[in-house]
Amino acid sequence: MSRLLGRVRKVVTFCHRNTTAAAVLKEKQVMLQLPLHKLVQDVATRWNSSHDMLECYLEQQDAVFSALTDKSVKKNIKDIVTLSDDDVKLAEDVVQVLKPLKTVTTLMSIEQIPTISMILPLKHRILASMKHSGSDSTVVKDIKAAIAHDFEDRYPDTDRALIQFLHMSTALDPCFKSLPFLDETTRHTIFKSLTERILDDCSQTVQAQTSRDETEEQSEIASSSSDCPPPAKRAPMAELFGDIFPIEQASSSSKSLSEVVDEEVQYYRAVQSLSVDSNPLVWWKDNQNQFPHLAKLAKIYLGIPATSVPSERVFSTAVSKDNTLMMNKSKKTVKKASSPTVNMVEDTSTSPVLTDANTCGPTNITYIKETTETEASHPLEGEDEASPRAILLAIRKMDFSMNARFNSLEVSLSVVQSTLTANTSRIADLEEASTDYERRISHLEQLCSGLSQENTSLKAKVTDLEARSRRQNIKIMGLPENIEKGNPTRFVSELLPLLLGESNFPHGVKVDRAHRIGPIGNKPRVMIARIHHDSVKTEILRLSRGQSPLSFHGGRISIFPYFPVEVSTQRKQFDSVREKLRAKGIKYGLLYPARLILTHEKTKKIFSPHRRPNLTLTVFPRDRR
């Protein structure tokens, strides 16, 4: 996942920083009839930005690939890898997994409808969408498992007070009052809790009203005089028809408050649920007379925001407006709002005063509504520097200077912060690239090591095959050029018995083929011949060593075995040992390809080139002194 985000992040950063790439990308978007959207750069601490970056990249991937392969852009590309088909498939899966969370985040940030009632339904919906399916890849399964594990720890069932509060908030929302994600027992318990809450609120209200009435009655009795007030006059209609049409008293058999509230709650449950895209606040406004008790409770619960986004948005708006006012403030006039901790009020007396916001008490400093920069710099002539006016002018001057400096510092800090963010992103990209390079180098080293071992093994096999194919070859040196008269095979088969004695070869010498090797020059080229029988080849080499030097047509002829250079080099390592063995009269021989065999006192010993024999220790241990 980090590798995928790193690759996309490099492409997006390159298209943002390279003006040529940005211009070419826009041309490709127009050519491919794609939306003219800029690529989104993600922020490491905000996962929503990663979702937006991948979604935008998938939307513009054709234009991005076409732009990166353009000649004017390709020459400036360094360490940028486009996404493979597997990477694109993974990005599409990740966007699909994160899309519900993006929708939830957007939904929970609105201000027009209640959000506290959506917490538990949204949690249930998210956990349901994070269940594994058979088509999920390993990375998608890991992402879903991580999200599900994080959400399971939020709003746990162990916090009963919080869960009951959220359940009641959801039940008071006419869109979610059916509570389909809960069982019937839990739903009954929740609405019973609503009834109990309404009864408790009504009981507290009655007690408070009774206490207030008793207090007012006692006050009236204490303040009333001994004279009784005259009886109140009756209205004409009451005087004429009051006795004929008396007011009917309430029946003693009327329902209790508990029964009224319970019927109201049951009727609320029976009412058809509101569509999920409707505003529950408008519904409660239209039905507050029908459900008076529940409407009061809904005002309390549904007025609570589920997130701090609305309040943070207010602060952001206020800061933005404050910055705009500070930038547009006149350089010559200092407004009253320039000091955030002091409130200027105009007294009704003859002299205005300055009121401190922290102490809420007047001071003796004279207030002047507006002071220009020139007036703040130059007090009135003859005025004492310690007078209240001079002090206020000095404060105003210092405030103006500090505001200008702070504005400059804010601009500088903004530039530094932007540069720091860019450098942090580049360092993260470099670290990721370095890690990727180290991993690739390690893989290449392992691959090279394996290839080196395989090459050594194959080279040994090739050498062995070449040497075996040459085991029956002999090398004849010193033959004049063109003496074979165009038929070297026949010439060699007749030459060998003639040189070494026909009696040694009663059946003749069968030569499979013969040819010369090497460039034509002043010296005659070497003749290579393949003897059909290995025993005949061995006899030829033995006779040539015994009858050396051989001569033919007045010239010296030499016959040697014909092996590859590697085998010849290994055999040559035994030259000094062989001289000593010949001097001592010890019988020895060379086995194929390069092994020395010794026969001494009816004992045979074989040595390899890397383990040459020590004659003193191996052959003549008694001669050691």
C-alpha positions in Angstrom: 0.0 0.0 0.0 2.8 2.4 0.9 4.6 1.5 -2.4 1.4 2.3 -4.3 0.9 5.7 -2.6 4.6 6.5 -3.0 4.5 6.0 -6.8 1.3 8.0 -7.3 2.7 10.7 -5.0 5.8 11.0 -7.1 3.8 11.4 -10.3 1.5 14.0 -8.7 4.4 16.0 -7.2 6.2 16.0 -10.5 3.2 17.3 -12.4 2.7 20.0 -9.8 6.3 21.2 -9.8 7.1 20.9 -13.5 5.4 23.5 -15.5 6.0 21.7 -18.8 4.4 18.5 -17.4 1.4 20.5 -16.1 0.9 22.1 -19.5 1.3 18.8 -21.4 -1.1 17.1 -19.0 -3.8 19.8 -19.7 -3.3 19.3 -23.4 -3.8 15.6 -23.0 -6.9 16.1 -20.9 -8.5 18.2 -23.7 -7.4 15.7 -26.3 -8.9 12.8 -24.4 -12.0 14.8 -23.4 -11.3 14.3 -19.7 -12.3 16.7 -16.9 -9.7 19.5 -16.5 -9.0 18.5 -12.9 -5.6 19.1 -11.3 -4.0 16.0 -9.7 -4.7 16.0 -5.9 -1.6 15.9 -3.6 -2.3 13.9 -0.4 -1.3 14.8 3.1 0.2 11.9 5.2 -1.9 12.7 8.3 -5.3 12.8 6.4 -6.4 9.5 4.9 -9.2 11.3 3.0 -6.6 13.1 0.9 -5.1 9.7 0.0 -8.5 8.6 -1.2 -8.9 11.8 -3.2 -5.4 11.5 -4.7 -6.0 7.9 -5.9 -9.5 8.6 -7.2 -8.3 11.6 -9.2 -5.3 9.7 -10.5 -7.5 6.8 -11.7 -9.8 9.4 -13.4 -6.8 11.0 -15.2 -4.6 7.9 -15.7 -4.8 8.0 -19.5 -3.9 11.6 -19.6 -1.1 11.1 -17.1 0.4 8.2 -18.9 0.2 10.1 -22.2 1.8 13.1 -20.7 4.7 11.2 -19.0 5.6 9.5 -22.3 5.7 12.8 -24.2 9.1 13.7 -25.5 9.2 17.2 -23.9 8.4 15.7 -20.5 10.2 12.3 -20.6 13.6 13.9 -20.7 13.0 15.5 -17.2 11.6 12.4 -15.5 13.8 10.9 -12.8 12.9 7.9 -10.6 9.2 8.0 -11.6 7.5 4.7 -12.2 4.1 4.5 -13.7 1.5 2.1 -12.3 1.3 -1.4 -13.6 -2.0 -3.2 -14.3 -1.8 -4.8 -10.9 -1.2 -1.4 -9.2 -4.2 0.1 -11.1 -6.3 -2.8 -10.0 -5.1 -2.4 -6.4 -5.8 1.4 -6.5 -9.3 0.8 -7.8 -10.0 -1.7 -4.9 -8.6 0.7 -2.3 -10.8 3.5 -3.6 -13.8 1.3 -3.4 -12.9 0.3 0.2 -12.4 3.9 1.3 -15.4 5.4 -0.6 -17.9 4.6 2.3 -15.6 6.3 4.8 -15.3 9.3 2.5 -19.1 9.5 2.3 -19.4 9.2 6.1 -16.9 12.0 6.7 -18.7 14.3 4.3 -22.1 13.4 5.9 -20.9 14.0 9.4 -19.5 17.4 8.6 -22.8 19.0 7.5 -24.7 21.5 9.6 -28.2 21.4 8.2 -29.4 18.1 9.8 -28.7 16.4 13.1 -25.6 14.2 13.1 -25.6 12.7 16.6 -28.4 10.2 15.6 -26.3 8.9 12.7 -23.3 7.6 14.7 -24.5 4.1 15.5 -26.2 3.5 12.1 -23.1 4.6 10.3 -20.9 2.4 12.5 -23.1 -0.6 11.7 -23.0 0.3 8.0 -19.2 0.7 7.9 -18.6 -2.6 9.8 -20.9 -4.4 7.4 -19.1 -3.0 4.4 -15.7 -4.1 5.8 -16.6 -7.8 5.8 -14.3 -9.9 3.5 -15.6 -11.1 0.2 -14.2 -13.9 -2.0 -12.8 -11.5 -4.6 -10.8 -9.4 -2.2 -7.0 -9.4 -2.6 -4.6 -9.8 0.3 -4.0 -6.0 0.6 -7.7 -5.2 0.5 -8.4 -7.8 3.2 -5.7 -6.2 5.4 -7.1 -2.7 4.9 -10.7 -3.9 5.8 -9.4 -5.8 8.8 -7.5 -2.7 10.1 -10.5 -0.4 9.6 -12.9 -2.9 11.2 -10.6 -3.3 14.2 -10.3 0.4 14.7 -14.1 0.9 14.5 -14.8 -1.9 17.0 -12.9 -0.1 19.7 -15.0 3.1 19.1 -18.2 3.5 21.2 -17.8 0.2 22.9 -20.7 -1.6 24.6 -18.9 -1.5 27.9 -19.7 2.3 28.2 -23.4 1.8 28.9 -24.2 5.4 29.5 -22.7 6.5 26.2 -24.4 3.7 24.3 -27.8 4.4 25.9 -27.4 8.1 25.0 -26.6 7.3 21.4 -29.4 4.8 21.2 -31.9 7.3 22.5 -30.6 9.9 20.0 -31.1 7.5 17.1 -34.6 6.6 18.3 -35.6 10.3 18.4 -34.6 10.7 14.7 -37.7 9.8 12.6 -35.4 8.6 9.9 -33.7 5.9 12.0 -36.3 5.2 14.7 -37.0 1.7 13.4 -33.5 0.7 14.6 -33.2 -2.3 12.2 -29.6 -3.1 13.4 -30.9 -4.0 16.9 -33.0 -6.8 18.2 -36.6 -6.3 19.4 -35.7 -6.5 23.1 -33.1 -3.8 22.8 -35.5 -1.6 20.8 -38.2 -2.0 23.5 -35.7 -1.1 26.2 -34.6 2.1 24.3 -38.1 3.4 23.9 -38.9 2.5 27.6 -35.8 4.7 28.5 -37.3 7.5 26.5 -40.6 7.2 28.5 -38.7 7.2 31.8 -36.6 10.2 30.7 -39.8 12.2 29.8 -41.4 11.3 33.1 -38.3 12.4 35.1 -38.2 15.7 33.2 -41.9 16.3 33.9 -41.5 15.5 37.6 -38.6 17.9 37.9 -40.6 20.6 36.1 -43.6 20.1 38.4 -41.4 20.3 41.5 -39.7 23.4 40.3 -43.1 25.1 39.4 -44.6 24.1 42.8 -41.6 25.6 44.6 -41.8 28.8 42.6 -45.6 29.1 43.2 -45.2 28.7 46.9 -42.5 31.3 47.0 -44.6 33.8 45.1 -47.7 33.1 47.3 -45.7 33.7 50.4 -44.4 36.9 49.0 -47.9 38.1 48.1 -49.2 37.3 51.6 -46.4 39.1 53.2 -46.8 42.2 51.1 -50.6 42.4 51.1 -52.3 45.0 53.4 -55.1 44.3 55.8 -57.6 45.8 53.4 -59.1 43.2 51.0 -59.3 44.2 47.4 -62.7 44.6 45.9 -64.2 41.6 44.0 -63.4 41.4 40.3 -66.0 42.5 37.9 -67.6 39.9 35.6 -67.7 40.3 31.9 -71.1 41.0 30.4 -71.3 37.6 28.6 -70.3 35.8 31.8 -72.9 37.7 33.8 -75.7 36.8 31.4 -74.9 33.2 30.4 -72.4 32.0 33.1 -75.1 30.3 35.2 -76.8 28.6 32.2 -73.6 27.3 30.5 -71.1 26.4 33.3 -67.6 25.2 32.5 -67.4 21.4 32.6 -64.8 20.2 35.1 -62.3 17.6 34.0 -63.3 14.0 34.6 -61.8 12.3 37.6 -61.2 9.3 35.4 -58.7 11.1 33.0 -55.5 9.3 32.1 -52.3 9.7 34.1 -49.2 11.3 32.8 -47.4 8.0 32.6 -50.2 6.6 30.4 -50.2 9.7 28.2 -46.5 9.6 27.6 -46.5 5.8 27.0 -49.3 6.2 24.4 -47.4 9.0 22.7 -44.2 6.9 22.5 -46.1 3.9 21.1 -47.9 6.1 18.5 -44.5 7.6 17.6 -43.1 4.1 17.0 -46.1 3.2 14.9 -45.8 6.3 12.6 -44.1 5.6 9.3 -40.4 6.3 9.3 -39.1 9.4 7.5 -37.0 8.9 4.3 -33.3 9.1 5.1 -32.7 12.1 2.9 -35.3 14.2 4.7 -34.6 16.7 7.5 -35.8 15.4 10.9 -35.9 18.9 12.3 -38.5 20.0 9.9 -40.6 16.9 10.7 -40.4 17.6 14.5 -41.4 21.2 13.8 -44.5 20.0 11.9 -45.4 17.3 14.5 -44.5 18.9 17.8 -48.1 19.4 18.7 -48.8 15.7 18.1 -45.8 14.6 20.1 -45.3 17.4 22.7 -43.2 15.4 25.2 -41.0 13.7 22.6 -40.5 17.0 20.7 -39.0 18.6 23.8 -36.6 15.7 24.2 -35.7 15.7 20.5 -34.6 19.4 20.9 -32.2 18.4 23.6 -30.7 15.3 21.9 -30.7 16.2 18.2 -29.2 19.6 18.9 -25.9 18.0 19.9 -23.4 17.8 17.0 -21.6 14.5 16.5 -18.3 16.2 15.5 -16.4 19.4 16.2 -16.4 20.3 12.5 -19.0 23.1 12.7 -17.2 24.8 15.6 -13.9 24.5 13.9 -15.4 25.9 10.7 -16.6 28.9 12.6 -13.1 29.5 14.0 -11.6 29.1 10.5 -14.1 31.5 9.0 -13.4 34.1 11.8 -9.6 33.8 11.4 -10.0 34.2 7.6 -12.1 37.3 8.0 -9.8 38.7 10.7 -6.8 38.2 8.4 -8.7 39.9 5.5 -9.5 42.9 7.7 -5.9 43.1 8.9 -4.6 43.1 5.3 -7.2 45.7 4.2 -6.6 48.0 7.2 -5.6 51.6 6.3 -2.0 52.4 7.0 -3.0 55.9 8.3 -5.8 55.0 10.6 -5.8 52.6 13.6 -9.2 51.2 14.2 -10.7 50.4 17.6 -10.7 46.7 16.9 -6.9 46.6 16.6 -6.6 45.6 20.3 -8.2 42.2 21.0 -8.1 42.5 24.8 -9.5 46.0 25.3 -13.1 47.2 24.7 -13.7 50.9 23.9 -17.0 52.3 25.3 -18.3 55.8 25.4 -19.4 57.0 28.8 -22.6 59.1 29.2 -20.7 61.6 31.4 -18.8 64.5 30.0 -15.6 62.6 29.7 -15.4 59.2 27.8 -13.5 56.5 29.6 -11.6 53.3 28.6 -13.0 50.0 30.1 -10.7 47.0 30.5 -12.3 43.8 29.3 -10.6 41.7 32.0 -11.5 43.9 35.0 -14.7 45.4 33.6 -13.9 48.6 35.5 -13.3 52.1 34.2 -9.8 53.6 34.2 -8.5 57.1 34.2 -7.2 57.0 30.6 -9.0 59.4 28.3 -10.3 57.6 25.2 -10.0 59.1 21.7 -12.1 57.4 19.0 -9.6 57.5 16.1 -5.9 58.3 16.0 -4.0 58.7 12.9 -0.4 57.5 12.5 0.9 61.1 12.4 -1.0 62.0 15.6 0.3 58.9 17.3 3.8 59.8 16.4 3.6 63.4 17.5 1.8 64.3 20.8 0.3 67.7 21.2 2.7 70.6 21.9 3.2 71.3 25.6 1.6 68.0 26.6 3.3 66.1 29.3 4.8 62.8 28.2 3.3 61.1 31.3 -0.2 62.3 30.6 -2.9 59.7 29.9 -3.2 60.9 26.3 0.5 60.6 25.7 0.6 57.1 27.1 -2.3 56.0 25.0 -0.7 57.5 21.9 2.5 55.6 22.7 0.5 52.4 23.1 -1.2 53.0 19.8 2.1 53.6 18.1 3.6 50.4 19.6 0.4 48.4 18.6 0.6 49.6 15.0 4.3 48.7 14.8 3.8 45.3 16.4 0.9 44.5 14.0 3.1 45.4 11.0 5.8 43.2 12.3 3.5 40.3 13.1 2.0 40.5 9.6 5.5 40.2 8.2 6.4 37.3 10.5 3.2 35.5 9.5 4.1 35.8 5.8 7.6 34.6 6.5 6.4 31.7 8.7 3.9 30.8 6.0 6.7 30.6 3.4 8.9 28.6 5.8 6.1 26.2 6.6 5.3 25.7 2.9 9.0 25.0 2.2 9.3 22.7 5.2 6.2 20.7 4.0 7.7 20.4 0.6 11.1 19.3 1.9 9.4 16.8 4.3 7.5 15.3 1.3 10.7 15.2 -0.8 12.6 13.6 2.1 9.9 11.0 2.6 10.0 10.3 -1.2 13.8 10.0 -1.1 13.7 7.7 1.9 11.1 5.5 0.2 13.2 5.5 -3.0 16.3 4.7 -1.0 14.5 1.8 0.7 13.3 0.6 -2.7 16.8 0.8 -4.2 18.3 -1.0 -1.3 15.8 -3.8 -1.7 16.4 -4.0 -5.4 20.2 -4.0 -5.0 19.9 -6.8 -2.4 17.8 -8.7 -4.8 20.3 -8.1 -7.7 23.2 -9.2 -5.4 21.4 -12.4 -4.6 20.6 -12.9 -8.3 24.2 -12.2 -9.3 25.5 -14.6 -6.7 23.2 -17.3 -7.9 24.1 -16.6 -11.5 27.8 -16.6 -10.7 27.5 -20.0 -9.1 25.4 -21.3 -12.0 27.9 -19.8 -14.4 30.8 -21.6 -12.6 28.9 -24.9 -12.7 28.0 -24.5 -16.3 31.6 -23.5 -17.2 32.9 -26.6 -15.5 30.4 -28.7 -17.3 31.3 -27.1 -20.7 35.0 -27.6 -20.0 34.4 -31.2 -19.0 32.3 -31.8 -22.2 34.9 -30.2 -24.4 37.7 -32.2 -22.7 35.8 -35.4 -23.1 35.2 -34.7 -26.8 39.0 -34.2 -27.2 40.1 -37.2 -25.3 40.9 -39.2 -28.5 42.5 -36.2 -30.2 46.2 -35.8 -30.8 48.2 -32.7 -31.8 51.0 -33.1 -34.4 53.4 -30.2 -34.7 56.1 -29.6 -37.3 54.4 -31.0 -40.4 55.1 -28.9 -43.5 52.1 -27.1 -45.0 50.2 -28.8 -47.8 52.1 -32.1 -47.4 48.7 -33.8 -46.8 47.7 -32.9 -50.4 44.1 -32.1 -49.6 43.4 -35.3 -47.6 44.6 -34.9 -44.1 42.7 -37.9 -42.7 44.3 -40.4 -45.0 47.7 -38.7 -44.6 47.7 -39.0 -40.8 46.5 -42.6 -40.9 49.6 -43.5 -43.1 52.0 -41.2 -41.3 51.6 -42.6 -37.8 52.6 -46.2 -38.6 55.5 -44.9 -40.7 56.8 -42.7 -37.9 56.2 -45.1 -34.9 56.7 -48.5 -36.6 54.2 -50.5 -38.6 54.8 -53.5 -36.4 53.3 -51.6 -33.5 50.0 -51.3 -35.4 49.2 -54.6 -37.0 45.7 -53.5 -37.9 46.7 -50.0 -38.9 45.6 -46.7 -37.4 42.0 -45.6 -38.0 41.6 -41.8 -38.1 38.1 -40.4 -37.9 39.1 -37.0 -39.2 42.0 -34.6 -39.3 42.5 -30.9 -40.0 44.8 -28.0 -39.3 44.2 -25.1 -36.9 45.5 -21.6 -36.6 46.3 -18.8 -39.0 48.5 -19.4 -42.0 52.0 -17.8 -41.4 55.7 -18.5 -41.5 55.4 -21.5 -39.3 53.5 -24.6 -40.3 50.1 -25.0 -38.7 49.3 -27.7 -36.1 47.5 -30.8 -37.3 44.7 -32.1 -35.1 43.6 -35.8 -35.6 40.9 -37.8 -33.9 41.9 -41.5 -33.4 39.0 -43.9 -33.6 40.2 -46.2 -30.8 41.3 -44.8 -27.4 43.8 -47.6 -26.8 45.5 -46.8 -30.2 45.7 -43.1 -29.2 47.3 -44.1 -25.8 49.8 -46.3 -27.7 50.7 -43.5 -30.1 51.4 -41.1 -27.2 53.5 -43.7 -25.4 55.6 -44.5 -28.5 56.1 -40.8 -29.3 57.5 -40.2 -25.9 59.7 -43.3 -26.1 61.0 -42.6 -29.6 61.4 -38.8 -29.2 62.6 -36.9 -31.1 60.7 -37.9 -34.3 61.7 -36.7 -37.7 59.9 -36.5 -41.1 61.4 -35.2 -44.3 64.3 -33.7 -42.4 62.1 -31.9 -39.9 61.3 -32.6 -36.2 57.9 -33.9 -35.4 56.2 -33.7 -32.0 53.0 -35.5 -30.9 51.0 -34.4 -27.9 47.5 -35.0 -26.4 45.0 -32.3 -27.3 43.1 -31.0 -24.3 41.3 -27.6 -23.5 43.4 -24.9 -22.0 41.9 -25.4 -18.5 42.7 -29.1 -18.5 46.2 -28.4 -19.8 46.8 -25.8 -17.0 45.7 -28.3 -14.4 47.9 -31.0 -15.7 50.9 -28.6 -15.9 50.7 -28.2 -12.1 52.1 -31.8 -11.8 55.2 -31.1 -14.0 57.6 -30.6 -11.2 56.3 -33.6 -9.3 56.5 -35.8 -12.4 60.2 -34.8 -12.9 61.0 -35.9 -9.3 59.0 -39.2 -9.8 61.0 -39.9 -13.0 64.2 -39.2 -11.2 63.3 -41.6 -8.4 62.1 -44.2 -10.8 58.6 -44.3 -9.4 55.8 -45.4 -11.6 53.1 -42.8 -12.2 50.4 -41.8 -14.6 47.9 -39.0 -15.4 44.2 -39.9 -15.3 41.6 -37.9 -17.1 41.1 -35.0 -16.8 44.0 -34.0 -14.4 44.7 -36.5 -11.7 48.1 -38.0 -10.8 48.2 -41.7 -9.8 51.3 -43.1 -8.0 52.2 -46.8 -7.6 54.7 -47.5 -4.8 55.2 -50.7 -2.8 52.0 -52.1 -4.4 50.0 -49.1 -3.1 48.2 -46.7 -5.4 47.5 -43.1 -4.5 45.6 -40.5 -6.5 46.0 -36.7 -6.2 44.1 -33.8 -7.6 45.6 -30.5 -8.8 44.7 -28.6 -5.7 46.2 -31.4 -3.5 49.6 -32.1 -5.0 51.6 -34.9 -3.3 54.5 -34.3 -0.9 57.1 -36.9 -2.0 58.9 -36.8 1.3 55.8 -37.5 3.4 53.7 -39.6 1.0 56.2 -41.7 -1.0 59.3 -41.8 1.1 58.3 -41.4 4.7 61.4 -43.2 5.9 63.8 -40.7 4.3 62.5 -37.9 6.5 65.0 -36.7 9.0 
